[in-house]
Amino acid sequence: MQIHLLIASLLIAGSSGAWAASNEPIQPIPQVKVANPALAELGKKLFFDPRLSKSGFISCNSCHNLSMGGTDNLKTSVGHNWNEGPINSPTVLNSSMNLAQFWDGRAKDLQEQAGGPIANPGEMASNHALAVEVLQSIPAYVAEFKKVFGNDKVTIEEVTKAIAAFEETLVTPNSRFDKWLKGDKKALTAQELAGYNLFKDSGCTACHNGPAVGGNSYQKMGVVEPYKASSPAEGRVAVTGQDADRFNFKVPTLRNVEMTYPYFHDGAANTLKEAVDTMGRVQLGKKFSDDENAKVVAFLKTLTGDQPDFKLPILPPSSDSTPRSEPFAKK
C-alpha cells in the first residue's frame, strides 16, 4: 500500500512539474518547418548577395551576421560610404516571431522589412528598380526565379518574399532553458534557476515573455525614470504620430542575448550586466545587487539556442550586362 502511494505521489509530482513548466510565461521555440525549400534557398542567396547594394559591398548579412547572433555587434550599423546609422541593428534570429519589424514597428512583416534597407540611402543605398535590374541581368538568377515563381520577370515583391522565406528559417530552438521547460530539470544550474525566478519575480516577464522572450509588444523606454538615449530615434511615434507613443519601442527578443551585444535601441549597454542594471533601474525601479545581477545574467545565457547551420550559398556570377557597383559613389 505504501509503495503504491509513493508511486502515485511521484507521478503527481512529475505531472505537476510538467504542468507548471507548460504554464511558464516563456515557451520553448518549436523546430522550424520550411514550407517551400526552393523559395528559402533563393532567399538565402539574396540575403548574402552584396550586389543588391549600390556599392556591391553590403548585404543583409553585413548588419545581420549569422555568425554573430544575427547582428553586427556594433553600437549602430555602418552603411553606404561608412554612414553611421541612427539605431542599433536588432537580431534577425527568431525575427519571424515579432509582432512587426524594426524598433518602431514600421514594417508589418519580414517581407516589408526586407525592401527597406535596399533603398535606404544610409544603408544599402540602391533602389528597388536597380536591384531588380541587377538580378534580371544574371541568367542563373533568372532561371532560379522562374523555377520558384513560374515567370521570367523578376520583381521586387518576389525578391523580398524570398528573403523573408529564408529569414523565417532562422530560428534557434533547443536552448538549455527550452530543455528545462520541456522537463529536463538538470538543464539549469541552481544559479541559473534562481536567476529565472528573480527575472519573473522582478516583473521582467511582463514584457519579455512568449517563445521569443519579447518581440510581441511595444513599451516605453524609461517607465520609472527617464532614459537618456544616445540615439535620436523616438520610437513608435515616428509611425503613429501620437505623442503617447514617444519613446515606445518594440520589446527586443532575449533569445541568444549573450551574442547580440551591445544592447538597447541606441546600443548604449555593452554588457549584459550593464543592461540588467539599467533595465532594473529605469523600467522596474529596482536596484539589483551584484549577486542578483549575476543570477539574472546567468539565466539569460541559457536562452542561447541552436544557431543556423547551413552550407554557405555560392552566388551566380554577373553577366556582361550587369550594372557594375559603385563602392565609392556618393549618396
N, C-alpha and C positions, 0 to 999 in steps of 0.2 A: 504494500500500500504506500509506504513512504517512498519507495523507488518510483512508483507511478506519479506521485505528487511532485517529486523532484524533476522528472522528465517534463511534466506539464508546465512547471514553473519556468524551466529553461526554454521551452517552446514559446511561452508567453513573452518572456524577456526578449527572446530573439525576434519575435514578430513585432513587439512594441518598438524595439530598436530600429527595425526596418521602417516601421510606420513613422517613427519620429524623423528619420532621415528624409523620408519622402515628403514631409511637411516642413522642411527647412526653407528659408527664404531664397536659397540658391539651389538651382537644379543642375544636374550633370549635362554636359554638352553631348548631344547624340552624334553618332557617326554620320558623316556626310553621305548623301545619296545623289550621285551625279545623274541627272535626268537625261542629258544629251552630251555624251563624252566628246563628240566631234566639235560641238559648239564650244565647250570648255577648253578643248585643245587649241582651237583657233584663238580664243581669248587669251590663253597663256602666251602665245606668240606675241600678240598685240601688247600685252602687259609688259613684256620685256623689250619691245621694239622702240629704240630711240628715234627712229625716223618719223614718228608721229609728232616730234617736236621740231621747231624751226631750226634749232642748232644741230639736230641729229645726234645730240649728246644725252638728252634727258628722256627717260622712260618712266612709266608708272612705278617701276621698281626702284627708281632713284630715291623717291621720297618714302616709298613703302617697301623697303628692302626685306625680302622674305628670308634673308639670312640673319636679320636683326629684329625679329619680332614684328615684322610688317611696318617698321618705322625707319627713320634715318638717324635716330638718337641725337638730333640737333635741337637746339632751343627753338629755332624756326627754320623752315626748309630753305634751301638755296635753289633759285630758279634761273631763268634765262639771263645771260650776262651777269651772273653772280648776284642776281637780285635777292635780297634777304626778305623772305616772306613775313607777313604780319602776325602769323599764328603758328602754333606747334602742329606738326603733322600727326594726326591720330593713326593708330594701327589699322591696317586693312584686315588683320586676322579677326575672324568672327564678326566682321562688319555687316554681314547679311542679317544679323540679329538686331541691328539698330532700328529704332523707330523711324529714323531718317538719317541722312548723311551730311557731313560737315558739322563743325561745332555748333553752328547756328541752325542746323536742320534745313538749309535752303534747298537741298535736293531730296526728293521724296523717296528715292531708292538708289541702288547701286548703278543702274543704267544711266539715270540722270546725272549722277555724280561723275561718271566716267568721262562725260563730254566736257566737263568744266575745265580741268587743268590743261587740256589740249589747246583750248582757245584763250586761256588766261595769259595776258602779256607778261606777267611776272613769273609764270611757271613754265609751261612748255612753249608758249609764245607763238604757236601756229594758229591755224583756224580750221574749221571743220572741212571747208572746201579743199584746202591744200592737203590735209591729212588723207582725205578720200582720194585725191589725185595721185598722191604717192602710192597708196595701196593699189589703186587701179592700174598703175604702170608696172606692177610687179606680177608677172604671169603666174607664178606659183601661188600667190595670194588670191588672184582672181579665180584660179581653179579651186582653191580651198573654200572661198566664199560661195562659189557655185555649188560645191558639194554640200555645204551646210544649209544654204538659203535657197538654192534652186534657181539662181539667176546670175548673169554675168556682170551686173552693175552693182558696184559696192556703194553702200550708203552709210552715213554716219550713224543711223539708227542700228544698222547691223553691227557696226564697229563697237558701239557702246553696249549692245546686247551681248556680244561675245565676251567682252572684257568683264561685264557683270557676271556672266555664267562662270567664268574662271574664278572670280573673286568669291563666289558662293561656295566654292570647294575649299576655301581657305579657313577651315575650322580646326580647332585644336582640342580634341577630346582626350580622355584618359589621363587627366591631371591626377596627382595624388589626392587632391581634395575630392575629385569626382569618384575616385575609388572608395574613399571614405563614405561618401554619400550613398554609394551602392552597397555598403555593408562591410567593407574591409576596414575594421576598426584599428588595424595595425598600420594603416597607411599614413596616419599622422602621429607625430610625437606629442608628448604631453604639452610642450611649449606651444606647438602649432595649434593644438586643440584649444588651449587656453586663449590663444590669440583670436581664434574664431569666435569663441564665446564673448570675449571682450569686444570684438568687432560688432557682434549682434547687440550686446547689452548697451553699448555706447550710442546706438542708433544709426550706425553706418549702413545697415541693410535697408533703411527707409529709402535710400536712393540706389544703393548698389545691391541689386537683387536679380533674380531670374538666371537663366543659363549663362548669359554673358557677364553677370555680376555688374550690371549697369547697361547703358545704351538705350534704355526704354523710357526715359523721361527727361524733361528739362528742369533744371534747378538753378536758383540764383547762387552765384559765386560770392560768398560773403553774407551769410544769413545772420550770424550773431554779431560780427564786426566787419567793417568794410575790408574788401580785399584790394590791395594796391597792386594792380596789374602792370606789367611792363609792356603789354601789348595794347594797341589802340582798339582792338576788337571789343565790341559791346554786346555781342551775343545775339539772342533771338530778336531783339528789337530791330535789327537790320532787315529782318524778313517780314515781321508783322507790323512794324511801325508803331507798336504800342509801347508806351513808356514803361508800363508794368513789366515788360519783357527785357528791360535793360539789364545787362549782366547775367541774364539767364542763358545757360549753355547746356548742351546735351551732356548728360552724365556719361563719362567715358567708361568703357568696359575695363574691368580689372583683371581680365584673363591675360596671362603672360605678362603681368605688370612689372615683374622684375627685369624684363627685357626692353620695356618701352619707355625708358627714361629719355630725357627729362620730363617732368610731369606738369599737368595743368595746361590750359589753352595758351598760356604765354611761356611755357617751358621753364618756369622760374624755379621749380624744385628739382635739384639734381639727383637726389637720393630718395629712396622710399622712406627713410627715417624722417627726412625733412618734409616730405609730402604728408605723412601721417600726422606730424606735429602741426602743420599748417591747417589741415582739414579739421583736426580736432578743435583747434582754436577758433577758426573763422566760421565753421559750419555748425559745430556742436557746442561751442563754449566750454570745451573740456581741455584740460592740460594733462596730457599723457605723461606719466613718469617714464624714465628711461627703460625700466623693466617692462612696463605696459607697451611702450612703443616697440620694443624688441619682439614682444609676443605677437603684436599685430603684423609686424613686418614678416615674421616667420610664417604666419598664416598666409599672407599674401603671396609668398613664394611657392606655396603649394598649388597655386592656381595655374602654373605653367603646364601646358598640355603638350601632346604630340605636335611637333612643328610640321608644316607642309613638307612632303618628301616626294620629289618627282624628278624626272630627267629634265635637265635644262634644255629649253627648246632651241633648235637650230633655225635661225631666221633665213627666209629665202633671199637670194641676192637681188639687188636693184637691177633694173634694166637700163639701157642707154637713154631711155626717155624719162626715167625717174627724176623728178626735181631734186637738185642737189641741195644739201643742207647749208646753212649759213651760221657756223658756230660763233662768229664774232659780229653778227649783224646787230644793229641797234633795234630797239623795240619799234 
